[in-house]
Amino acid sequence: MIQAIAERYRTANRADKQKILDEFTEVTDFHRKHAIRALRQPAKEAAKPARSRLYDVAIVQALTIL
């Protein structure tokens, strides 16, 4: 629900944002400031690719022995 309303909130003008916040706080029982923070969150981006390994298997085995 937050994601659907957040997109509309981000693109709205000031007067529309007030109306959206009033409706959102009415439905969710969030405090107004908490609702603002929740709706201003940036849209979630795709996950970052995993980092490559720093050490190869031989080095990891040597470090484990130590």
Contacts in CASP RR format, 6 or more apart in sequence:
PFRMAT RR
TARGET T0000
AUTHOR 0000-0000-0000
METHOD contacts of the structure
MODEL  1
MIQAIAERYRTANRADKQKILDEFTEVTDFHRKHAIRALRQPAKEAAKPA
RSRLYDVAIVQALTIL
1 28 0 8 1.000
2 38 0 8 1.000
2 39 0 8 1.000
2 41 0 8 1.000
3 43 0 8 1.000
3 44 0 8 1.000
5 20 0 8 1.000
5 24 0 8 1.000
5 39 0 8 1.000
6 38 0 8 1.000
6 39 0 8 1.000
6 40 0 8 1.000
6 41 0 8 1.000
6 43 0 8 1.000
7 43 0 8 1.000
8 20 0 8 1.000
9 17 0 8 1.000
9 20 0 8 1.000
9 21 0 8 1.000
9 24 0 8 1.000
9 39 0 8 1.000
9 40 0 8 1.000
10 39 0 8 1.000
10 40 0 8 1.000
12 20 0 8 1.000
20 39 0 8 1.000
21 32 0 8 1.000
21 35 0 8 1.000
21 36 0 8 1.000
21 39 0 8 1.000
24 30 0 8 1.000
24 35 0 8 1.000
24 39 0 8 1.000
25 31 0 8 1.000
25 32 0 8 1.000
25 35 0 8 1.000
28 35 0 8 1.000
30 38 0 8 1.000
55 63 0 8 1.000
END
